[in-house]
Amino acid sequence: MNQTNNRKLTGNAQTLRKNMTKEERHLWYDFLKECPQTFHRQKVIGNYIADFYCAKAKLVIEIDGSQHYMEKGKKDDQNRDRYFHTLGLTVVRYSNLEVNQHFDSVCEDILRLLELPSP
């Protein structure tokens, strides 16, 4: 992955790590933290901060709250996803509802993605 990370976002990323949403905390502490492949929380990639990132699998996981379903959120997410794809990253999105109500299915899906060859 060749990109320059925006160092100005480092402080924002640290703040986001300290103030994760309930759903992000659940996914991190109850699954990703102990996952066989290493994940990073609130990882600065270029001019964006990914919720979770696995370098080995070239995988970005985003947990979407209600703001992501409004017009501005959708457009921002499209731009972010497009940028991540130019770096050869796979982006997968789960809603807060999915994390809360279908946690096991979300974890199974992530494990399935980790078994796929990187793009």
N, CA, C and O atoms as a GROMACS GRO file, in nm:
protein
  476
    1MET      N    1   0.086  -0.117   0.000
    1MET     CA    2   0.000   0.000   0.000
    1MET      C    3   0.090   0.123   0.000
    1MET      O    4   0.167   0.144   0.093
    2ASN      N    5   0.079   0.200  -0.104
    2ASN     CA    6   0.160   0.322  -0.116
    2ASN      C    7   0.071   0.444  -0.102
    2ASN      O    8  -0.006   0.476  -0.193
    3GLN      N    9   0.081   0.511   0.008
    3GLN     CA   10   0.008   0.635   0.029
    3GLN      C   11   0.078   0.712   0.139
    3GLN      O   12   0.153   0.656   0.219
    4THR      N   13   0.051   0.841   0.142
    4THR     CA   14   0.104   0.924   0.248
    4THR      C   15  -0.008   0.948   0.348
    4THR      O   16  -0.115   0.998   0.312
    5ASN      N   17   0.017   0.913   0.473
    5ASN     CA   18  -0.084   0.934   0.576
    5ASN      C   19  -0.080   1.078   0.624
    5ASN      O   20   0.026   1.136   0.642
    6ASN      N   21  -0.197   1.135   0.642
    6ASN     CA   22  -0.211   1.271   0.690
    6ASN      C   23  -0.182   1.273   0.841
    6ASN      O   24  -0.266   1.233   0.921
    7ARG      N   25  -0.064   1.319   0.878
    7ARG     CA   26  -0.023   1.319   1.019
    7ARG      C   27  -0.113   1.408   1.105
    7ARG      O   28  -0.120   1.390   1.226
    8LYS      N   29  -0.181   1.502   1.043
    8LYS     CA   30  -0.272   1.589   1.118
    8LYS      C   31  -0.389   1.511   1.176
    8LYS      O   32  -0.456   1.557   1.268
    9LEU      N   33  -0.415   1.392   1.120
    9LEU     CA   34  -0.527   1.310   1.168
    9LEU      C   35  -0.490   1.220   1.285
    9LEU      O   36  -0.578   1.158   1.346
   10THR      N   37  -0.362   1.212   1.318
   10THR     CA   38  -0.318   1.121   1.425
   10THR      C   39  -0.387   1.152   1.558
   10THR      O   40  -0.432   1.060   1.626
   11GLY      N   41  -0.396   1.277   1.594
   11GLY     CA   42  -0.464   1.316   1.718
   11GLY      C   43  -0.611   1.279   1.715
   11GLY      O   44  -0.666   1.232   1.814
   12ASN      N   45  -0.676   1.301   1.600
   12ASN     CA   46  -0.817   1.263   1.585
   12ASN      C   47  -0.834   1.112   1.603
   12ASN      O   48  -0.926   1.066   1.670
   13ALA      N   49  -0.743   1.035   1.542
   13ALA     CA   50  -0.751   0.890   1.551
   13ALA      C   51  -0.736   0.844   1.696
   13ALA      O   52  -0.807   0.754   1.741
   14GLN      N   53  -0.642   0.907   1.770
   14GLN     CA   54  -0.623   0.871   1.911
   14GLN      C   55  -0.748   0.902   1.992
   14GLN      O   56  -0.787   0.824   2.079
   15THR      N   57  -0.811   1.015   1.964
   15THR     CA   58  -0.935   1.052   2.034
   15THR      C   59  -1.045   0.953   2.001
   15THR      O   60  -1.120   0.911   2.090
   16LEU      N   61  -1.056   0.914   1.875
   16LEU     CA   62  -1.158   0.817   1.835
   16LEU      C   63  -1.134   0.682   1.902
   16LEU      O   64  -1.230   0.613   1.939
   17ARG      N   65  -1.007   0.642   1.918
   17ARG     CA   66  -0.977   0.516   1.986
   17ARG      C   67  -1.024   0.521   2.131
   17ARG      O   68  -1.076   0.422   2.184
   18LYS      N   69  -1.007   0.635   2.194
   18LYS     CA   70  -1.048   0.649   2.335
   18LYS      C   71  -1.199   0.660   2.350
   18LYS      O   72  -1.254   0.630   2.456
   19ASN      N   73  -1.267   0.702   2.243
   19ASN     CA   74  -1.410   0.727   2.249
   19ASN      C   75  -1.486   0.644   2.146
   19ASN      O   76  -1.575   0.695   2.077
   20MET      N   77  -1.452   0.517   2.136
   20MET     CA   78  -1.520   0.431   2.040
   20MET      C   79  -1.669   0.422   2.072
   20MET      O   80  -1.710   0.435   2.188
   21THR      N   81  -1.748   0.401   1.969
   21THR     CA   82  -1.891   0.380   1.990
   21THR      C   83  -1.911   0.246   2.060
   21THR      O   84  -1.820   0.162   2.066
   22LYS      N   85  -2.028   0.227   2.113
   22LYS     CA   86  -2.061   0.102   2.181
   22LYS      C   87  -2.040  -0.017   2.087
   22LYS      O   88  -1.988  -0.121   2.128
   23GLU      N   89  -2.079  -0.001   1.961
   23GLU     CA   90  -2.067  -0.110   1.864
   23GLU      C   91  -1.921  -0.136   1.827
   23GLU      O   92  -1.880  -0.251   1.812
   24GLU      N   93  -1.842  -0.030   1.814
   24GLU     CA   94  -1.699  -0.048   1.787
   24GLU      C   95  -1.631  -0.118   1.903
   24GLU      O   96  -1.550  -0.208   1.882
   25ARG      N   97  -1.664  -0.078   2.026
   25ARG     CA   98  -1.605  -0.144   2.144
   25ARG      C   99  -1.641  -0.292   2.147
   25ARG      O  100  -1.557  -0.377   2.174
   26HIS      N  101  -1.767  -0.321   2.118
   26HIS     CA  102  -1.814  -0.460   2.119
   26HIS      C  103  -1.734  -0.543   2.018
   26HIS      O  104  -1.683  -0.650   2.051
   27LEU      N  105  -1.724  -0.494   1.894
   27LEU     CA  106  -1.652  -0.569   1.791
   27LEU      C  107  -1.505  -0.582   1.827
   27LEU      O  108  -1.445  -0.687   1.807
   28TRP      N  109  -1.445  -0.475   1.880
   28TRP     CA  110  -1.303  -0.477   1.913
   28TRP      C  111  -1.274  -0.573   2.029
   28TRP      O  112  -1.195  -0.666   2.015
   29TYR      N  113  -1.338  -0.550   2.143
   29TYR     CA  114  -1.304  -0.625   2.263
   29TYR      C  115  -1.357  -0.768   2.262
   29TYR      O  116  -1.299  -0.856   2.326
   30ASP      N  117  -1.465  -0.792   2.190
   30ASP     CA  118  -1.524  -0.926   2.190
   30ASP      C  119  -1.489  -1.009   2.067
   30ASP      O  120  -1.533  -1.122   2.055
   31PHE      N  121  -1.408  -0.952   1.975
   31PHE     CA  122  -1.370  -1.032   1.858
   31PHE      C  123  -1.236  -0.990   1.796
   31PHE      O  124  -1.142  -1.069   1.797
   32LEU      N  125  -1.227  -0.869   1.743
   32LEU     CA  126  -1.110  -0.832   1.663
   32LEU      C  127  -0.979  -0.829   1.741
   32LEU      O  128  -0.874  -0.864   1.688
   33LYS      N  129  -0.985  -0.789   1.868
   33LYS     CA  130  -0.863  -0.780   1.948
   33LYS      C  131  -0.793  -0.915   1.959
   33LYS      O  132  -0.670  -0.921   1.964
   34GLU      N  133  -0.870  -1.023   1.962
   34GLU     CA  134  -0.814  -1.158   1.975
   34GLU      C  135  -0.816  -1.235   1.843
   34GLU      O  136  -0.788  -1.355   1.841
   35CYS      N  137  -0.848  -1.167   1.735
   35CYS     CA  138  -0.856  -1.231   1.604
   35CYS      C  139  -0.718  -1.284   1.564
   35CYS      O  140  -0.616  -1.226   1.602
   36PRO      N  141  -0.714  -1.394   1.489
   36PRO     CA  142  -0.584  -1.451   1.449
   36PRO      C  143  -0.498  -1.354   1.366
   36PRO      O  144  -0.375  -1.361   1.372
   37GLN      N  145  -0.560  -1.264   1.290
   37GLN     CA  146  -0.483  -1.164   1.216
   37GLN      C  147  -0.492  -1.031   1.291
   37GLN      O  148  -0.594  -1.000   1.352
   38THR      N  149  -0.385  -0.954   1.285
   38THR     CA  150  -0.377  -0.829   1.360
   38THR      C  151  -0.463  -0.720   1.297
   38THR      O  152  -0.455  -0.694   1.177
   39PHE      N  153  -0.544  -0.658   1.380
   39PHE     CA  154  -0.624  -0.542   1.339
   39PHE      C  155  -0.577  -0.420   1.416
   39PHE      O  156  -0.530  -0.431   1.530
   40HIS      N  157  -0.591  -0.304   1.354
   40HIS     CA  158  -0.564  -0.176   1.418
   40HIS      C  159  -0.694  -0.098   1.425
   40HIS      O  160  -0.774  -0.102   1.332
   41ARG      N  161  -0.714  -0.027   1.536
   41ARG     CA  162  -0.832   0.056   1.554
   41ARG      C  163  -0.802   0.196   1.506
   41ARG      O  164  -0.692   0.248   1.524
   42GLN      N  165  -0.902   0.258   1.443
   42GLN     CA  166  -0.893   0.398   1.403
   42GLN      C  167  -0.759   0.428   1.336
   42GLN      O  168  -0.681   0.511   1.382
   43LYS      N  169  -0.735   0.358   1.228
   43LYS     CA  170  -0.608   0.365   1.154
   43LYS      C  171  -0.612   0.476   1.049
   43LYS      O  172  -0.701   0.478   0.964
   44VAL      N  173  -0.516   0.567   1.055
   44VAL     CA  174  -0.506   0.672   0.954
   44VAL      C  175  -0.453   0.609   0.825
   44VAL      O  176  -0.346   0.547   0.823
   45ILE      N  177  -0.530   0.627   0.719
   45ILE     CA  178  -0.490   0.579   0.586
   45ILE      C  179  -0.515   0.696   0.491
   45ILE      O  180  -0.630   0.730   0.461
   46GLY      N  181  -0.408   0.757   0.443
   46GLY     CA  182  -0.423   0.876   0.359
   46GLY      C  183  -0.488   0.988   0.437
   46GLY      O  184  -0.440   1.025   0.544
   47ASN      N  185  -0.596   1.041   0.384
   47ASN     CA  186  -0.670   1.149   0.450
   47ASN      C  187  -0.794   1.098   0.523
   47ASN      O  188  -0.885   1.175   0.552
   48TYR      N  189  -0.797   0.970   0.553
   48TYR     CA  190  -0.912   0.910   0.618
   48TYR      C  191  -0.870   0.832   0.742
   48TYR      O  192  -0.753   0.798   0.759
   49ILE      N  193  -0.967   0.806   0.828
   49ILE     CA  194  -0.945   0.721   0.944
   49ILE      C  195  -1.039   0.602   0.931
   49ILE      O  196  -1.161   0.617   0.934
   50ALA      N  197  -0.981   0.483   0.915
   50ALA     CA  198  -1.061   0.360   0.905
   50ALA      C  199  -1.094   0.312   1.046
   50ALA      O  200  -1.010   0.319   1.135
   51ASP      N  201  -1.217   0.264   1.066
   51ASP     CA  202  -1.254   0.213   1.198
   51ASP      C  203  -1.160   0.100   1.240
   51ASP      O  204  -1.103   0.103   1.349
   52PHE      N  205  -1.145   0.001   1.152
   52PHE     CA  206  -1.056  -0.113   1.179
   52PHE      C  207  -0.983  -0.147   1.050
   52PHE      O  208  -1.039  -0.139   0.941
   53TYR      N  209  -0.856  -0.187   1.064
   53TYR     CA  210  -0.774  -0.216   0.947
   53TYR      C  211  -0.684  -0.336   0.974
   53TYR      O  212  -0.617  -0.343   1.076
   54CYS      N  213  -0.684  -0.430   0.880
   54CYS     CA  214  -0.595  -0.546   0.884
   54CYS      C  215  -0.504  -0.538   0.761
   54CYS      O  216  -0.549  -0.560   0.649
   55ALA      N  217  -0.377  -0.506   0.784
   55ALA     CA  218  -0.282  -0.489   0.673
   55ALA      C  219  -0.261  -0.619   0.596
   55ALA      O  220  -0.258  -0.619   0.473
   56LYS      N  221  -0.247  -0.730   0.669
   56LYS     CA  222  -0.219  -0.858   0.603
   56LYS      C  223  -0.329  -0.896   0.506
   56LYS      O  224  -0.301  -0.947   0.397
   57ALA      N  225  -0.454  -0.872   0.543
   57ALA     CA  226  -0.568  -0.907   0.459
   57ALA      C  227  -0.610  -0.792   0.367
   57ALA      O  228  -0.699  -0.807   0.284
   58LYS      N  229  -0.545  -0.676   0.382
   58LYS     CA  230  -0.583  -0.556   0.306
   58LYS      C  231  -0.732  -0.529   0.322
   58LYS      O  232  -0.804  -0.507   0.225
   59LEU      N  233  -0.776  -0.532   0.448
   59LEU     CA  234  -0.919  -0.523   0.479
   59LEU      C  235  -0.947  -0.404   0.571
   59LEU      O  236  -0.882  -0.387   0.674
   60VAL      N  237  -1.045  -0.325   0.533
   60VAL     CA  238  -1.095  -0.214   0.614
   60VAL      C  239  -1.236  -0.250   0.657
   60VAL      O  240  -1.319  -0.289   0.575
   61ILE      N  241  -1.263  -0.238   0.787
   61ILE     CA  242  -1.397  -0.263   0.840
   61ILE      C  243  -1.450  -0.131   0.894
   61ILE      O  244  -1.386  -0.065   0.975
   62GLU      N  245  -1.568  -0.094   0.846
   62GLU     CA  246  -1.635   0.027   0.890
   62GLU      C  247  -1.764  -0.011   0.963
   62GLU      O  248  -1.839  -0.097   0.916
   63ILE      N  249  -1.789   0.053   1.076
   63ILE     CA  250  -1.913   0.033   1.151
   63ILE      C  251  -1.994   0.161   1.133
   63ILE      O  252  -1.952   0.268   1.175
   64ASP      N  253  -2.110   0.148   1.072
   64ASP     CA  254  -2.187   0.265   1.031
   64ASP      C  255  -2.305   0.293   1.123
   64ASP      O  256  -2.392   0.208   1.144
   65GLY      N  257  -2.306   0.414   1.177
   65GLY     CA  258  -2.420   0.465   1.252
   65GLY      C  259  -2.514   0.536   1.158
   65GLY      O  260  -2.494   0.537   1.036
   66SER      N  261  -2.617   0.597   1.213
   66SER     CA  262  -2.724   0.657   1.132
   66SER      C  263  -2.675   0.766   1.037
   66SER      O  264  -2.733   0.783   0.929
   67GLN      N  265  -2.569   0.841   1.074
   67GLN     CA  266  -2.521   0.949   0.988
   67GLN      C  267  -2.472   0.899   0.853
   67GLN      O  268  -2.466   0.975   0.757
   68HIS      N  269  -2.435   0.771   0.846
   68HIS     CA  270  -2.385   0.714   0.721
   68HIS      C  271  -2.496   0.688   0.620
   68HIS      O  272  -2.469   0.660   0.504
   69TYR      N  273  -2.620   0.697   0.663
   69TYR     CA  274  -2.733   0.669   0.574
   69TYR      C  275  -2.800   0.796   0.525
   69TYR      O  276  -2.898   0.790   0.451
   70MET      N  277  -2.749   0.912   0.565
   70MET     CA  278  -2.797   1.039   0.514
   70MET      C  279  -2.717   1.072   0.388
   70MET      O  280  -2.610   1.016   0.365
   71GLU      N  281  -2.768   1.164   0.308
   71GLU     CA  282  -2.708   1.193   0.178
   71GLU      C  283  -2.560   1.228   0.189
   71GLU      O  284  -2.478   1.174   0.114
   72LYS      N  285  -2.524   1.318   0.280
   72LYS     CA  286  -2.383   1.357   0.295
   72LYS      C  287  -2.298   1.239   0.340
   72LYS      O  288  -2.187   1.219   0.289
   73GLY      N  289  -2.349   1.161   0.433
   73GLY     CA  290  -2.275   1.044   0.480
   73GLY      C  291  -2.251   0.943   0.370
   73GLY      O  292  -2.142   0.886   0.360
   74LYS      N  293  -2.353   0.920   0.288
   74LYS     CA  294  -2.339   0.825   0.176
   74LYS      C  295  -2.232   0.873   0.078
   74LYS      O  296  -2.148   0.795   0.033
   75LYS      N  297  -2.236   1.002   0.048
   75LYS     CA  298  -2.138   1.057  -0.048
   75LYS      C  299  -1.997   1.050   0.010
   75LYS      O  300  -1.903   1.012  -0.060
   76ASP      N  301  -1.982   1.087   0.136
   76ASP     CA  302  -1.850   1.080   0.202
   76ASP      C  303  -1.798   0.936   0.203
   76ASP      O  304  -1.680   0.912   0.177
   77ASP      N  305  -1.886   0.841   0.232
   77ASP     CA  306  -1.846   0.700   0.235
   77ASP      C  307  -1.805   0.651   0.096
   77ASP      O  308  -1.710   0.573   0.084
   78GLN      N  309  -1.875   0.696  -0.008
   78GLN     CA  310  -1.838   0.657  -0.144
   78GLN      C  311  -1.698   0.707  -0.178
   78GLN      O  312  -1.618   0.633  -0.236
   79ASN      N  313  -1.668   0.832  -0.141
   79ASN     CA  314  -1.535   0.888  -0.168
   79ASN      C  315  -1.427   0.812  -0.090
   79ASN      O  316  -1.321   0.780  -0.144
   80ARG      N  317  -1.454   0.783   0.036
   80ARG     CA  318  -1.360   0.709   0.120
   80ARG      C  319  -1.336   0.570   0.062
   80ARG      O  320  -1.222   0.527   0.048
   81ASP      N  321  -1.445   0.500   0.029
   81ASP     CA  322  -1.432   0.364  -0.025
   81ASP      C  323  -1.356   0.364  -0.156
   81ASP      O  324  -1.272   0.277  -0.180
   82ARG      N  325  -1.384   0.462  -0.241
   82ARG     CA  326  -1.315   0.472  -0.370
   82ARG      C  327  -1.165   0.488  -0.347
   82ARG      O  328  -1.084   0.424  -0.414
   83TYR      N  329  -1.128   0.574  -0.253
   83TYR     CA  330  -0.986   0.595  -0.222
   83TYR      C  331  -0.923   0.465  -0.170
   83TYR      O  332  -0.816   0.426  -0.216
   84PHE      N  333  -0.989   0.400  -0.075
   84PHE     CA  334  -0.935   0.274  -0.022
   84PHE      C  335  -0.917   0.170  -0.132
   84PHE      O  336  -0.819   0.096  -0.133
   85HIS      N  337  -1.012   0.165  -0.226
   85HIS     CA  338  -1.002   0.068  -0.336
   85HIS      C  339  -0.883   0.098  -0.425
   85HIS      O  340  -0.821   0.005  -0.479
   86THR      N  341  -0.849   0.227  -0.442
   86THR     CA  342  -0.732   0.259  -0.525
   86THR      C  343  -0.603   0.207  -0.462
   86THR      O  344  -0.502   0.190  -0.530
   87LEU      N  345  -0.608   0.182  -0.331
   87LEU     CA  346  -0.491   0.128  -0.260
   87LEU      C  347  -0.493  -0.025  -0.256
   87LEU      O  348  -0.407  -0.088  -0.195
   88GLY      N  349  -0.592  -0.085  -0.322
   88GLY     CA  350  -0.603  -0.230  -0.323
   88GLY      C  351  -0.667  -0.287  -0.198
   88GLY      O  352  -0.651  -0.405  -0.167
   89LEU      N  353  -0.740  -0.203  -0.124
   89LEU     CA  354  -0.804  -0.247   0.000
   89LEU      C  355  -0.948  -0.288  -0.026
   89LEU      O  356  -1.016  -0.231  -0.110
   90THR      N  357  -0.992  -0.388   0.047
   90THR     CA  358  -1.132  -0.428   0.048
   90THR      C  359  -1.199  -0.357   0.164
   90THR      O  360  -1.146  -0.355   0.275
   91VAL      N  361  -1.315  -0.298   0.139
   91VAL     CA  362  -1.390  -0.229   0.243
   91VAL      C  363  -1.520  -0.304   0.268
   91VAL      O  364  -1.594  -0.336   0.175
   92VAL      N  365  -1.544  -0.332   0.394
   92VAL     CA  366  -1.670  -0.396   0.432
   92VAL      C  367  -1.735  -0.310   0.538
   92VAL      O  368  -1.669  -0.260   0.629
   93ARG      N  369  -1.866  -0.294   0.525
   93ARG     CA  370  -1.941  -0.208   0.616
   93ARG      C  371  -2.049  -0.289   0.687
   93ARG      O  372  -2.119  -0.370   0.627
   94TYR      N  373  -2.059  -0.265   0.817
   94TYR     CA  374  -2.165  -0.325   0.897
   94TYR      C  375  -2.236  -0.212   0.970
   94TYR      O  376  -2.173  -0.117   1.017
   95SER      N  377  -2.366  -0.221   0.979
   95SER     CA  378  -2.442  -0.119   1.051
   95SER      C  379  -2.434  -0.148   1.201
   95SER      O  380  -2.404  -0.259   1.244
   96ASN      N  381  -2.461  -0.044   1.279
   96ASN     CA  382  -2.470  -0.063   1.424
   96ASN      C  383  -2.571  -0.172   1.456
   96ASN      O  384  -2.549  -0.254   1.545
   97LEU      N  385  -2.682  -0.172   1.384
   97LEU     CA  386  -2.787  -0.272   1.405
   97LEU      C  387  -2.733  -0.413   1.384
   97LEU      O  388  -2.762  -0.503   1.463
   98GLU      N  389  -2.656  -0.434   1.278
   98GLU     CA  390  -2.598  -0.566   1.252
   98GLU      C  391  -2.507  -0.609   1.366
   98GLU      O  392  -2.513  -0.724   1.410
   99VAL      N  393  -2.422  -0.518   1.412
   99VAL     CA  394  -2.331  -0.551   1.522
   99VAL      C  395  -2.410  -0.585   1.649
   99VAL      O  396  -2.375  -0.679   1.721
  100ASN      N  397  -2.516  -0.510   1.674
  100ASN     CA  398  -2.595  -0.532   1.796
  100ASN      C  399  -2.682  -0.656   1.789
  100ASN      O  400  -2.695  -0.728   1.888
  101GLN      N  401  -2.742  -0.682   1.674
  101GLN     CA  402  -2.841  -0.790   1.667
  101GLN      C  403  -2.791  -0.917   1.600
  101GLN      O  404  -2.851  -1.023   1.617
  102HIS      N  405  -2.683  -0.908   1.524
  102HIS     CA  406  -2.632  -1.025   1.450
  102HIS      C  407  -2.481  -1.036   1.466
  102HIS      O  408  -2.409  -1.058   1.368
  103PHE      N  409  -2.433  -1.020   1.588
  103PHE     CA  410  -2.290  -1.014   1.614
  103PHE      C  411  -2.217  -1.139   1.563
  103PHE      O  412  -2.113  -1.126   1.499
  104ASP      N  413  -2.270  -1.257   1.590
  104ASP     CA  414  -2.204  -1.380   1.545
  104ASP      C  415  -2.191  -1.385   1.393
  104ASP      O  416  -2.089  -1.429   1.340
  105SER      N  417  -2.294  -1.340   1.323
  105SER     CA  418  -2.291  -1.338   1.176
  105SER      C  419  -2.186  -1.240   1.125
  105SER      O  420  -2.116  -1.268   1.028
  106VAL      N  421  -2.175  -1.126   1.190
  106VAL     CA  422  -2.072  -1.027   1.152
  106VAL      C  423  -1.933  -1.088   1.170
  106VAL      O  424  -1.848  -1.077   1.081
  107CYS      N  425  -1.910  -1.153   1.282
  107CYS     CA  426  -1.780  -1.216   1.309
  107CYS      C  427  -1.751  -1.327   1.208
  107CYS      O  428  -1.638  -1.338   1.159
  108GLU      N  429  -1.850  -1.408   1.177
  108GLU     CA  430  -1.832  -1.514   1.078
  108GLU      C  431  -1.798  -1.456   0.941
  108GLU      O  432  -1.713  -1.509   0.870
  109ASP      N  433  -1.864  -1.346   0.905
  109ASP     CA  434  -1.837  -1.282   0.777
  109ASP      C  435  -1.694  -1.229   0.772
  109ASP      O  436  -1.626  -1.243   0.671
  110ILE      N  437  -1.648  -1.169   0.880
  110ILE     CA  438  -1.510  -1.118   0.886
  110ILE      C  439  -1.412  -1.233   0.872
  110ILE      O  440  -1.314  -1.222   0.798
  111LEU      N  441  -1.436  -1.343   0.942
  111LEU     CA  442  -1.347  -1.459   0.930
  111LEU      C  443  -1.344  -1.512   0.787
  111LEU      O  444  -1.239  -1.552   0.737
  112ARG      N  445  -1.460  -1.513   0.722
  112ARG     CA  446  -1.467  -1.558   0.582
  112ARG      C  447  -1.383  -1.466   0.494
  112ARG      O  448  -1.312  -1.512   0.405
  113LEU      N  449  -1.392  -1.334   0.518
  113LEU     CA  450  -1.313  -1.239   0.439
  113LEU      C  451  -1.164  -1.255   0.461
  113LEU      O  452  -1.084  -1.234   0.369
  114LEU      N  453  -1.125  -1.291   0.580
  114LEU     CA  454  -0.983  -1.310   0.611
  114LEU      C  455  -0.926  -1.432   0.542
  114LEU      O  456  -0.804  -1.440   0.524
  115GLU      N  457  -1.010  -1.525   0.504
  115GLU     CA  458  -0.962  -1.645   0.435
  115GLU      C  459  -0.946  -1.623   0.285
  115GLU      O  460  -0.881  -1.702   0.216
  116LEU      N  461  -1.005  -1.515   0.233
  116LEU     CA  462  -0.995  -1.487   0.090
  116LEU      C  463  -0.857  -1.435   0.056
  116LEU      O  464  -0.794  -1.368   0.139
  117PRO      N  465  -0.808  -1.464  -0.063
  117PRO     CA  466  -0.680  -1.406  -0.103
  117PRO      C  467  -0.696  -1.254  -0.117
  117PRO      O  468  -0.802  -1.206  -0.157
  118SER      N  469  -0.591  -1.181  -0.083
  118SER     CA  470  -0.595  -1.035  -0.095
  118SER      C  471  -0.610  -0.994  -0.240
  118SER      O  472  -0.560  -1.063  -0.329
  119PRO      N  473  -0.679  -0.881  -0.266
  119PRO     CA  474  -0.699  -0.836  -0.406
  119PRO      C  475  -0.568  -0.796  -0.470
  119PRO      O  476  -0.565  -0.756  -0.586
   0.00000   0.00000   0.00000
